[in-house]
Amino acid sequence: MKHRHLLIFFLLLTQFSFGQNKMDSLQNLLDKSDEKDQAYIYLLLAKDVFYKDTHQLIAYSKKADSLAEHFQIDSTRVNALNFLSYAAINTGRLDAAIAYNKKATDISESKGLNKEKTLSQYYKGYILYATGQSDSSLKVLNQAYEQSIQYVDNKLQLKCLNTIAANYLNQGKYKEALEKFTRAYHLADSLKMKDKLINLSLNIGTTFLYNEELDKAIEYFEKVITSSDTTNVTIAYASALNNMGSCYSRMGKHKEALVYFEKALPAYLKLNNKLYIAQVYTNLGQSNYFLNNNELALKYLKKATGLNRQNQSQNQLIVNLILLAKLNIEDSNFRQAKYNLDEALSLANEYNINYNKSDLYQTYSYYFSERNQFEQALEYKQKELNLKDSIFNESRQQQISELQTKFETRQKQIENESLRKDISLNRLQIEKQNQIRDFLIVITLIVISLIFILLNRGRLKKKSHQIIEAQKLELEILNKTKDKFFSIIAHDLRSPFNALIGLSNLLSSSYDHLSDEDRKNFIQDLNTASESAFNLLDNLLTWARIQQGSLQIQKQEEDISLLIKESIEPHEATAKLKNISIVNTVDVKSKVIIDRFMIKTLIVNLINNALKFTNEGGLVKISSEEKDENIIISIHDNGVGMTQEQMNNLFKLDKSKSSLGTHKETGTGLGLILCQEFIEKNDGQIWVESEKGKGTTFKFSLVTASAD
């Protein structure tokens, strides 16, 4: 699963904190002041506990509101009502939050308090954000932001920028989110607001986490944790703990993730913030789901779902419903699974929440596949593929723009270097003219110069010839690689889609005239063609990233036994259709040092090949052995096998050509090229043993952690 429904938190408000000494001073001042002055002091106390204690925030704000109403201090009352609306939305009382905010807006409008009216508009946008209504929230917040600039209200600008960025993240617009968070950070830094930089560091790190830049994200979260006072819990500290857990979860380290989630939960409970409590329950449920603790996962997810329905937090509710649907499918409770998926899709469409739609479509495909409704499964697999393809196109356009900028910069460098060379040559000519004194010196210089030039030209000619030959050889290799790549795009990529179109047209036009068996065969062919197209696209995208150098290797200790089990799961449906048994005897206790994504891709490709070339009723066996400081994994099938010539050309892009599978599955041979690239980047080797008609065994070696 490439995209997981991890709930990640943002610190959206930027109130000032006064510290314990300031709070003590306010309490002392409260006892000495008359009731009219106490209204503003209670408001200051409410600001101090804004992120620390929701109960105290409500108590202080209500006292400030009551006294301000009695003495008709309208500005103080509007602020107190907005604080109460914030506390209400974070304790699951949406109706109360809306009512407080409306009262604050009405007072500020009737009394002509323009700044307070803009603040009320911000809190309205925050309520819309918290309930997952991103489009409406952005409209309101952008208006409040423009007005805050007009009134030169820097603190309100920070609030607006933070919440606008958070809305963009919910919509999957990571570039826009990072731009807004970064702008807020620079604003706080320029104004010397050091207390706000911690909160903004959390938000920038969260954006990197959404965009899968985990190293950068961890760097920002660690900065927040080390800068926080653990004796005085804040939302920033609790959220940094939770987001660290999210990083480890995305790395596949779910046990480590649980440690951070379990630290975050009591912190949120102490703060009594139901919105964030629901989020951390979701993360605990998901991590237990990945560790196969389904009973515990269900317990946490039910708690999260109840709180999110109470809070009307639609984006979090969508995540809960998708995870619950997966648990329902595993328990064969298909009716409940379909109900949960349909509700999640309805909410995502209604509120324009797109960042987890890919997982939603994937779960739909999984549901229909388990129900043996392969036509619908194919439909949602295609939706998932189209969504991923659109994200890839956006990324590719950004890369083109970056390359263009680099090119223009390089051109300017070349022009500057040329100008400097021209200046240097002119200076040399002037110096030579001053040094010429008589005819003999001129003749001597000419003779020496001619000899030097002739010798230098001969040396340069020889060196140029060597460079040209090397470049010629490199170009030949690149041309062969390019021709193979274009051949895949022009022919092999078109073939499965032609099959999809042809089969679907034939099935549509002749449906009533076909027998049930014929229809089933057509649907099976459609499924085979779609899987072929998807696998090819996935391999093409990965190969392109390798060629561009954008695929970074991230080695760490991994449990190879667990990784193999995860790699088998996506193929169980295919094996079932071909009545092929997959036997996994790998039980390796030693850890290996690998890049998880690369090695999992390698294993998935090799299992897919084994299933492809194994006849119905066949066997695919995965085994292991430890040799010296290496672990050797073998993936054996008793399928059609290969000739010696086929084995010699397996890992050569210009000669590699895939054969048809036992069910006429097609391919390009690109998957094995990826396997070789990935295993070499992980300090391992890959080789093949095969005999025509008797089957094939692919073997690869990995370095154990003890070897380091």
C-alpha positions in Angstrom: 0.0 0.0 0.0 1.7 3.1 -1.2 -0.6 5.7 0.3 -1.7 5.1 3.9 -4.5 6.9 5.7 -2.2 8.3 8.4 -3.8 11.2 10.3 -1.3 14.0 10.5 -1.8 17.1 12.6 -1.3 20.8 12.1 -1.1 23.6 14.7 -3.5 26.0 13.0 -3.7 28.9 15.5 -0.9 31.1 16.7 -1.9 32.5 20.1 0.8 34.0 22.4 1.8 32.2 25.5 2.7 34.2 28.5 4.5 31.6 30.7 3.8 30.5 34.3 5.2 33.8 35.8 2.9 35.9 33.6 -0.1 33.7 34.5 0.7 34.1 38.2 0.9 37.8 37.7 -2.5 37.9 36.0 -4.1 35.9 38.8 -2.7 38.3 41.4 -3.9 41.3 39.3 -7.3 39.7 39.0 -7.8 39.8 42.8 -6.8 43.5 42.9 -8.9 44.7 40.0 -12.6 45.8 39.7 -15.0 43.7 37.8 -14.9 45.8 34.6 -11.1 45.3 34.3 -11.4 41.6 35.2 -13.2 41.0 31.8 -9.9 41.7 29.9 -7.8 39.8 32.5 -9.9 36.7 32.1 -9.5 37.0 28.3 -5.7 37.1 28.7 -5.9 34.0 31.0 -7.9 32.3 28.3 -5.2 33.0 25.8 -2.6 31.5 28.1 -4.3 28.2 28.3 -5.4 28.1 24.7 -3.3 25.1 23.7 -3.0 23.6 27.2 -6.4 23.0 28.8 -9.7 23.1 27.0 -11.7 23.1 30.2 -9.9 26.2 31.6 -10.2 27.9 28.2 -14.0 27.5 28.3 -14.1 28.6 32.0 -12.0 31.8 31.5 -13.7 32.7 28.2 -17.2 32.4 29.7 -16.2 34.7 32.6 -14.8 37.2 30.2 -17.9 37.0 28.0 -20.2 37.5 31.0 -18.4 40.5 32.5 -17.9 42.1 29.0 -21.6 41.7 28.3 -22.5 43.3 31.7 -20.2 46.3 31.2 -20.8 46.4 27.4 -17.1 45.9 26.4 -17.9 44.7 22.9 -14.3 44.0 21.7 -13.5 41.8 24.6 -16.8 40.0 24.3 -16.3 39.2 20.5 -12.8 37.7 21.3 -14.2 35.6 24.2 -17.1 34.3 22.0 -14.6 33.3 19.3 -12.5 31.5 21.9 -15.6 29.6 23.0 -16.4 28.6 19.3 -12.8 27.2 19.0 -13.2 25.2 22.2 -16.6 23.9 21.1 -15.4 22.6 17.7 -12.5 20.8 19.4 -14.7 19.2 22.0 -17.2 17.8 19.4 -20.0 20.5 19.9 -20.5 21.8 16.3 -23.8 23.5 16.9 -22.4 25.4 19.9 -19.3 26.4 17.9 -21.5 27.8 15.1 -23.8 29.6 17.5 -20.8 31.3 19.4 -19.2 32.4 16.1 -22.5 33.8 14.8 -23.1 35.8 17.9 -19.5 37.2 17.7 -20.1 38.1 14.0 -23.4 39.8 14.8 -21.9 41.9 17.6 -18.9 43.0 15.6 -21.1 44.0 12.6 -23.7 45.9 14.7 -21.0 47.8 16.6 -18.8 48.5 13.6 -15.8 46.6 14.9 -14.1 45.8 11.6 -11.0 44.0 13.0 -13.1 41.9 15.3 -15.4 41.1 12.4 -12.4 39.8 10.4 -11.3 37.7 13.4 -14.8 36.2 13.6 -14.6 35.4 9.9 -11.3 33.5 10.5 -13.0 31.3 13.1 -15.8 30.6 10.8 -13.2 29.4 8.2 -11.6 27.3 10.9 -14.9 25.6 11.8 -15.4 24.8 8.1 -11.9 23.4 7.9 -12.4 21.2 11.0 -15.6 19.7 9.5 -13.8 18.9 6.2 -15.5 21.6 4.1 -12.2 22.7 2.4 -13.7 24.7 -0.6 -16.0 26.8 1.6 -13.2 27.2 4.3 -10.7 28.5 1.7 -13.2 31.1 0.3 -13.8 32.5 3.8 -10.2 32.4 4.9 -8.8 34.1 1.8 -11.2 37.0 2.4 -10.1 37.2 6.1 -6.5 37.1 5.0 -6.9 40.0 2.6 -8.6 42.1 5.3 -5.9 41.2 7.9 -3.3 42.7 5.5 -5.4 45.8 5.1 -5.6 46.2 9.0 -1.9 45.3 9.4 -2.9 42.5 11.8 0.2 40.2 11.7 -1.1 37.6 14.2 -4.3 37.2 12.2 -2.3 36.8 9.0 -0.4 33.9 10.6 -3.7 32.2 11.6 -5.1 32.5 8.1 -2.0 31.3 6.3 -1.8 28.2 8.6 -5.4 27.2 8.1 -5.4 27.9 4.3 -2.3 25.7 4.0 -4.0 22.9 6.0 -7.0 23.0 3.6 -4.7 22.7 0.7 -3.1 19.6 2.3 -6.6 18.0 2.6 -7.1 18.6 -1.1 -3.7 17.0 -2.0 -2.2 20.3 -3.1 1.2 19.9 -1.4 3.1 22.6 -3.3 0.5 25.3 -2.4 0.4 24.1 1.2 4.2 24.3 1.6 4.2 27.8 0.0 1.7 29.1 2.6 3.4 27.5 5.6 6.8 28.8 4.5 5.3 32.3 4.0 3.9 32.2 7.5 7.3 31.0 8.9 9.1 33.9 7.3 6.5 36.4 8.6 6.9 35.1 12.2 10.7 35.1 11.9 10.8 38.7 10.5 8.6 39.8 13.5 10.8 37.9 16.0 7.8 35.7 17.1 10.0 32.9 18.4 7.1 31.1 20.1 5.3 30.7 16.8 8.3 29.2 14.9 7.9 25.9 16.8 4.3 25.6 15.6 5.2 26.5 12.1 8.1 24.0 12.1 5.5 21.3 12.9 3.3 22.4 10.0 6.2 22.5 7.5 7.4 19.1 8.6 3.8 17.8 8.2 3.8 19.0 4.6 7.0 17.1 3.9 5.4 14.0 5.5 2.3 14.3 3.2 4.7 14.5 0.2 6.7 11.4 1.3 9.9 13.4 2.1 10.3 11.5 5.4 13.9 12.6 6.2 13.0 16.3 6.0 9.8 15.7 8.0 11.6 13.8 10.8 14.1 16.7 11.0 11.4 19.2 11.7 9.5 17.0 14.2 12.6 16.3 16.2 13.2 20.0 16.3 9.7 20.5 17.8 10.1 17.7 20.4 13.5 18.8 21.6 12.3 22.5 21.8 9.2 21.6 23.9 8.8 21.6 27.7 7.5 18.1 28.4 6.3 19.2 31.9 3.9 21.7 30.2 2.2 19.7 27.4 1.2 21.6 24.3 -0.6 20.6 21.1 2.6 21.2 19.2 4.5 18.7 21.3 1.7 16.1 21.2 1.3 16.5 17.4 5.0 16.2 16.8 4.9 12.8 18.7 2.0 11.7 16.6 3.6 12.7 13.3 6.9 11.0 14.2 4.7 7.8 14.5 3.3 8.6 11.1 6.8 8.7 9.6 7.7 5.3 11.0 4.4 3.9 9.8 5.1 5.0 6.3 8.5 3.3 6.5 6.7 0.1 7.4 8.0 0.2 11.0 4.6 -0.2 12.7 5.9 -1.3 16.1 8.1 1.9 16.4 5.1 3.9 15.2 2.9 2.5 18.0 5.4 3.8 20.6 5.0 7.4 19.4 1.2 7.1 19.0 0.9 5.7 22.5 2.9 8.7 23.8 0.7 11.2 21.9 -2.6 9.8 23.2 -2.2 10.7 26.9 -0.9 14.1 25.8 -4.1 14.8 23.8 -6.3 13.4 26.6 -4.7 15.8 29.0 -5.4 18.6 26.7 -9.0 17.3 26.4 -9.0 18.0 22.6 -11.5 15.6 21.1 -10.7 16.5 17.5 -7.1 15.3 18.0 -8.0 12.4 20.3 -10.1 11.0 17.4 -7.1 11.4 15.0 -4.7 9.5 17.3 -7.3 6.7 17.8 -7.4 6.4 14.0 -3.6 6.1 13.8 -3.5 3.5 16.6 -6.2 1.5 14.8 -4.3 1.6 11.5 -1.0 0.5 13.0 -2.6 -2.4 14.7 -4.3 -3.3 11.4 -0.9 -3.5 9.7 0.4 -5.7 12.6 -2.6 -8.0 12.1 -4.0 -7.1 15.5 -7.5 -6.8 14.0 -9.5 -6.9 17.2 -7.5 -4.1 18.7 -7.6 -2.1 15.4 -11.4 -2.4 15.3 -11.7 -1.2 18.9 -9.7 2.0 18.2 -11.4 2.7 14.9 -14.8 2.5 16.4 -13.8 5.0 19.0 -12.4 7.3 16.3 -15.5 6.9 14.1 -17.8 7.9 17.0 -15.8 11.0 17.9 -15.5 12.1 14.2 -19.2 11.7 13.7 -19.8 13.8 16.8 -17.2 16.4 15.6 -18.5 16.2 12.1 -14.9 15.9 10.9 -15.5 14.6 7.4 -11.9 14.1 6.2 -11.0 12.0 9.3 -14.3 10.1 9.0 -13.4 9.1 5.4 -10.2 7.5 6.7 -12.0 5.6 9.4 -14.6 4.2 6.9 -11.9 3.0 4.5 -10.0 1.2 7.2 -13.3 -0.3 8.7 -14.2 -1.5 5.1 -10.9 -3.4 4.9 -11.5 -5.1 8.2 -15.1 -6.0 7.0 -13.7 -7.5 3.8 -11.2 -9.6 5.7 -14.1 -10.9 7.9 -16.3 -11.5 4.8 -18.8 -8.9 6.1 -19.3 -7.6 2.5 -22.5 -5.8 3.2 -21.1 -3.6 5.9 -17.9 -3.1 3.8 -19.9 -1.8 0.8 -21.9 0.5 3.1 -18.7 2.0 4.6 -17.1 2.5 1.2 -20.2 4.2 -0.3 -20.4 6.6 2.6 -16.7 7.4 2.3 -17.0 8.1 -1.5 -20.1 10.3 -0.9 -18.2 12.4 1.7 -15.1 12.7 -0.5 -17.1 14.0 -3.5 -19.3 16.3 -1.4 -16.5 18.0 0.4 -13.8 17.8 -2.4 -11.4 15.7 -0.2 -9.0 14.1 -2.7 -5.8 13.1 -0.9 -7.0 9.6 0.0 -9.2 8.9 -3.1 -6.5 6.5 -4.5 -6.8 4.3 -1.4 -10.6 4.5 -1.6 -10.6 3.3 -5.2 -8.1 0.6 -4.4 -10.3 -0.7 -1.6 -13.3 -0.7 -3.9 -11.3 -2.9 -6.3 -10.3 -5.2 -3.5 -14.0 -5.5 -2.4 -15.3 -6.4 -5.9 -12.4 -8.8 -6.5 -13.2 -10.7 -3.3 -16.9 -10.8 -4.4 -15.7 -12.2 -7.8 -17.2 -9.2 -9.6 -14.2 -8.7 -11.8 -15.8 -6.1 -14.2 -16.4 -3.7 -11.3 -13.0 -4.5 -9.8 -11.4 -3.6 -13.1 -13.4 -0.3 -13.2 -12.1 0.9 -9.9 -8.6 -0.3 -10.6 -8.7 1.9 -13.7 -9.9 4.8 -11.6 -7.0 4.3 -9.2 -4.6 4.1 -12.1 -6.0 7.2 -13.8 -5.7 9.2 -10.5 -2.1 8.1 -10.0 -1.3 8.9 -13.7 -2.7 12.5 -13.3 -0.4 13.0 -10.2 2.5 11.7 -12.3 1.8 14.1 -15.1 1.8 17.1 -12.7 5.1 15.9 -11.2 6.6 15.4 -14.7 5.6 19.0 -15.7 7.3 20.4 -12.6 10.4 18.4 -13.4 10.4 19.9 -17.0 10.1 23.4 -15.5 13.0 22.7 -13.1 15.2 21.4 -16.0 14.4 24.5 -18.1 15.5 26.7 -15.2 18.7 24.8 -14.8 19.3 25.0 -18.6 18.9 28.8 -18.6 21.2 29.2 -15.6 23.9 27.1 -17.4 23.6 29.1 -20.6 24.2 32.3 -18.6 27.3 30.7 -17.0 28.6 29.7 -20.4 28.1 33.3 -21.7 29.9 34.7 -18.7 32.8 32.3 -19.1 33.1 33.2 -22.8 33.2 37.0 -21.9 35.9 36.4 -19.3 38.0 34.4 -21.9 37.7 37.2 -24.4 38.9 39.8 -21.9 41.8 37.5 -21.0 42.8 37.1 -24.6 42.8 40.9 -25.2 45.0 41.4 -22.2 47.5 38.8 -23.4 47.7 40.5 -26.9 48.4 43.9 -25.3 51.1 42.3 -23.1 52.7 40.6 -26.2 52.8 43.9 -28.1 54.6 45.6 -25.3 57.2 42.8 -25.1 58.1 42.8 -28.7 61.5 44.6 -28.9 63.2 43.5 -32.0 63.0 41.1 -35.0 65.0 38.2 -33.5 62.8 37.9 -30.5 59.7 37.9 -32.7 61.2 35.1 -34.9 62.1 33.1 -31.8 58.6 33.5 -30.3 57.0 32.5 -33.6 59.1 29.4 -34.0 58.5 28.3 -30.4 54.8 29.0 -30.7 54.5 27.0 -34.0 56.3 24.0 -32.5 54.1 24.1 -29.4 50.9 24.5 -31.5 51.8 21.5 -33.7 52.6 19.3 -30.8 49.5 20.4 -28.9 47.2 19.9 -31.9 48.5 16.4 -32.3 47.9 15.6 -28.7 44.4 17.3 -28.7 43.5 15.5 -31.9 44.4 12.1 -30.4 42.5 12.9 -27.2 39.5 14.2 -29.1 39.4 11.0 -31.2 39.3 9.0 -27.9 36.5 11.2 -26.5 34.5 10.9 -29.7 34.8 7.1 -29.8 33.7 6.9 -26.1 30.8 9.2 -26.8 29.9 7.2 -29.9 29.8 4.0 -27.9 27.7 5.7 -25.2 25.3 7.1 -27.8 24.8 3.7 -29.4 23.9 2.3 -26.0 21.6 5.2 -25.3 20.0 4.9 -28.7 19.3 1.2 -28.2 17.8 2.0 -24.7 15.7 4.8 -26.2 14.5 2.6 -29.1 13.5 -0.2 -26.6 11.7 2.4 -24.4 9.8 3.9 -27.3 9.0 0.4 -28.6 7.4 -0.4 -25.2 5.4 2.8 -25.3 4.4 2.5 -29.0 3.6 -1.2 -29.1 3.6 -3.0 -25.8 1.7 -0.3 -23.9 -0.8 0.0 -26.7 -1.5 -3.7 -26.9 -3.2 -4.3 -23.6 -5.3 -1.2 -24.0 -6.3 -2.4 -27.5 -7.3 -5.6 -25.9 -9.3 -3.9 -23.2 -11.1 -1.7 -25.8 -11.8 -4.6 -28.1 -12.9 -7.1 -25.5 -15.1 -4.5 -23.8 -16.7 -3.5 -27.1 -17.3 -7.1 -28.0 -18.8 -7.9 -24.6 -21.0 -4.8 -24.8 -22.4 -5.4 -28.3 -22.8 -9.2 -28.0 -23.6 -9.6 -24.3 -27.1 -11.0 -24.8 -25.9 -13.5 -27.4 -23.1 -14.9 -25.2 -23.3 -17.9 -22.9 -22.4 -17.4 -19.2 -19.1 -19.3 -19.8 -18.2 -17.0 -22.7 -19.0 -13.9 -20.6 -16.8 -15.2 -17.8 -13.9 -15.9 -20.2 -14.2 -12.3 -21.6 -14.2 -10.8 -18.1 -11.1 -12.9 -17.2 -9.4 -11.7 -20.4 -10.3 -8.1 -19.5 -8.8 -8.6 -16.0 -5.6 -10.1 -17.5 -5.2 -7.2 -19.9 -5.8 -4.5 -17.3 -3.3 -6.1 -14.9 -0.7 -6.3 -17.7 -1.2 -2.6 -18.5 -1.0 -1.5 -14.9 2.2 -3.6 -14.2 3.8 -2.2 -17.4 2.9 1.4 -16.4 4.2 0.9 -12.9 7.5 -0.5 -14.2 7.9 2.3 -16.8 7.4 5.0 -14.2 9.9 3.3 -11.9 12.5 2.8 -14.7 12.1 6.5 -15.8 12.8 7.6 -12.2 16.0 5.5 -12.1 17.2 7.0 -15.4 16.5 10.5 -14.1 18.3 9.8 -10.9 15.3 10.9 -8.8 14.8 7.5 -7.1 16.8 7.9 -3.8 17.9 4.8 -1.9 17.1 4.6 1.8 18.7 1.6 3.4 17.6 0.3 6.8 17.3 -2.9 8.7 14.3 -4.9 7.5 12.7 -8.3 8.3 12.9 -10.1 4.9 10.4 -12.8 6.0 7.8 -10.2 6.8 8.5 -8.3 3.5 8.0 -11.5 1.5 4.7 -12.2 3.2 3.6 -8.7 2.3 4.7 -9.2 -1.3 2.7 -12.4 -1.7 -0.6 -10.9 -0.7 -1.3 -8.9 -3.9 -0.8 -12.1 -6.0 -3.1 -14.4 -4.0 -6.1 -13.5 -6.2 -4.2 -14.3 -9.4 -2.9 -17.5 -8.0 -6.4 -18.5 -7.0 -7.7 -17.9 -10.5 -5.0 -20.1 -12.1 -5.3 -22.7 -9.3 -1.6 -22.2 -8.4 -0.2 -23.0 -4.9 2.2 -20.4 -3.4 4.3 -22.1 -0.8 6.4 -19.8 1.4 9.0 -21.5 3.6 11.1 -18.4 4.4 11.7 -18.1 8.1 14.8 -15.9 8.4 15.7 -14.5 11.8 18.6 -12.4 10.6 17.8 -8.8 9.5 19.0 -7.4 6.1 20.1 -3.9 5.2 18.0 -2.9 2.2 15.9 -0.2 0.6 12.4 -1.5 1.4 10.7 -0.1 -1.7 13.3 -1.5 -4.1 13.5 -5.0 -2.7 9.7 -5.3 -2.4 9.4 -4.2 -6.0 11.9 -6.9 -7.0 10.1 -9.7 -5.1 6.7 -8.7 -6.5 8.1 -8.8 -10.0 9.6 -12.2 -9.6 6.5 -13.7 -8.0 4.4 -12.2 -10.8 6.7 -13.8 -13.4 6.5 -17.1 -11.7 2.7 -17.1 -11.7 2.7 -15.9 -15.3 4.7 -18.9 -16.7 3.2 -21.6 -14.5 0.3 -23.7 -15.8 -2.9 -24.2 -13.9 -2.6 -26.4 -10.9 1.1 -25.6 -10.7 3.4 -24.6 -7.8 5.4 -21.5 -6.9 7.8 -22.1 -4.0 9.7 -19.4 -2.1 12.6 -20.5 0.1 15.8 -19.2 1.7 19.2 -20.1 2.9 21.9 -18.3 4.9 25.4 -18.4 3.4 28.3 -16.6 5.0 27.1 -13.1 5.6 24.3 -13.3 2.9 20.8 -14.5 2.7 19.8 -16.1 -0.6 16.2 -16.1 -1.6 14.9 -18.5 -4.2 11.6 -18.2 -6.1 10.9 -21.4 -8.0 8.1 -22.4 -10.4 7.4 -25.7 -12.2 6.2 -23.9 -15.3 7.4 -23.7 -18.9 11.0 -23.0 -18.3 13.6 -21.2 -20.6 16.3 -22.0 -23.2 19.9 -21.0 -22.6 19.5 -18.2 -25.2 16.5 -16.8 -23.4 18.5 -16.8 -20.1 21.5 -15.0 -21.7 19.3 -12.1 -22.8 17.1 -11.8 -19.7 18.9 -8.7 -18.2 19.7 -6.8 -21.4 17.3 -4.0 -22.2 18.2 -4.0 -26.0 17.7 -7.8 -26.3 15.2 -8.6 -23.6 11.8 -9.8 -24.9 9.1 -11.3 -22.8 7.2 -14.5 -23.9 3.5 -15.0 -23.6 2.3 -16.5 -20.2 0.3 -19.7 -19.9 -2.9 -17.6 -20.1 -1.4 -15.5 -22.9 -0.3 -12.7 -20.4 2.0 -10.2 -22.2 5.0 -8.3 -20.9 8.1 -6.4 -22.0 11.0 -7.8 -19.9 11.4 -4.4 -18.3 10.5 -5.8 -14.9 13.6 -8.0 -14.8 15.7 -5.0 -15.8 14.3 -3.1 -12.8 15.1 -6.2 -10.6 18.8 -6.2 -11.7 19.1 -2.4 -11.1 17.5 -2.6 -7.7 19.5 -5.6 -6.4 22.8 -4.0 -7.5 21.9 -0.8 -5.7 21.4 -2.9 -2.5 24.8 -4.7 -2.8 23.3 -8.0 -3.9 23.3 -10.2 -7.0 20.5 -11.9 -9.0 20.8 -15.0 -11.3 18.5 -17.6 -12.9 18.5 -21.4 -13.2 16.1 -22.9 -15.7 15.4 -25.9 -18.0 12.9 -25.8 -20.9 9.7 -27.6 -19.9 10.7 -28.2 -16.2 10.5 -24.7 -14.6 12.6 -21.8 -13.5 14.3 -20.6 -10.3 15.3 -17.0 -9.8 17.8 -16.4 -6.9 19.0 -13.2 -5.4 21.3 -12.4 -2.4 21.1 -9.8 0.3 23.6 -8.6 2.9 22.7 -9.4 6.5 22.7 -6.7 9.1 25.4 -8.6 11.0 27.8 -8.1 8.0 28.0 -4.4 8.8 
